[in-house]
């Protein structure tokens, strides 16, 4: 499993006096939870120590998911950014490697019950969940992983329009294209193949772009994030180097009200 080395600084993608965005590696929890189980390093504490000041997480990424993680540098900014995320005024772009030849383009609109582990699913109401997906590339390997003589995998772009827990993982699995490395919603035989033969034992899901209205500046800020080394190498191995995301910072001025 990919993870930041003990004590290694988190890569800062963007920072100003109000907020900071970092690249969270796969395998790192955002903060201490009941899932910590012996973990000693968390993104929140690591960044706080790295910057020497309090930081306030605005959203979260699942432990095995890598990519852009946003923090505010004050409670007031945290409230403003939190309202932006709650109002779903944020553009999120993910890349995922899935089993099979995924749809060229689809809008996955299936309500999801929350997965909080505290109450039976039957007691949890299903809430609206929408994810837009598109196949960017694919590869066919001349190996028999399951019942077929060859194995096909796709590089999918996912843009969640809502923020349900495990939304992308659950939506792709439900339509028959589970993400590689997903122990809960994926396929074990394919996960083992990637771990044993392709040196990828992680969830192949990465948050590579985040766009939102800056809480102070009159502009929309869009940030790009590279992949972890193991996922980067897999893209090159599959001939997908042209789809590798790069670190980027893009400003777009917002129109002023008349």
C-alpha positions, 0 to 999 in steps of 0.5 A: 500500500502506498503511503507517505514515509514516516516524517516525510512532508506532505506535498503542498499543491497550493497555499496562501494566507487563507487555505492550503491544499496538499497531495494526500498519499494512498494509505493515510487517514485524514485524521484520527478515527476509530479506524486508526488501529495503530496508525501514528501519522495522519494528514491533519496532524502532519500538516499542522506540524509541517506548517507550525499552525492549526489547520482545518479540514474542509472535506475528506478522502477515503484512506486508500484514495490519494489526491487533493485534500483541502484545509482552511487556515482559520475557523472563519475560512473553514466555515465559508469553504464548508458552505461551498462544499455543502452547497455542492458548488465544487467541481471534483475530478477523479481517475479510476482503473476499473475491471472491464471496458467501461462506458464511453460516457454515462450519468450514474444516478442511483440513490445510496444508503449511508455506510457509517457502520453504526446503524443497520443499512435498513434504517438508513434512508437512501439519498440522491447520488449522481456521478458522471463517468467517461472512459478515457482509455483501456487496455487488454492483457493476454492473461486469464485472470477470471473465466475469460482468456484475456483481461480488459481494464479501463481508465475512467474519469469520474465527476461526483455531483454529490458527496455520498460515502464511497460514492464513486466506488459504489456507483462503478461497482453497481454498473459492473465496473468495480475499481481495482483494489477495492476490497469491499466493492471490487473483485478479489481475483483482479485485486490480487492480480494487480497486487502480485503481478503489477505491484499495485496493491492499493485502491486505484482511485485518485482525486486529481482536480478540485475547483471552487470559489476562493473564500476571499478572492473574487475568483474560482480556483482550480487545482490539479494533483499528480498521481502517487508513484505506483499509480503513475508507473501503472499508467506508463505500463498500460500506455496511458501516459498521455492521461497523467495529471499534472500539478496545476493552479488555475484562476478564473475571475468571477463576474462582479454583480451589477 
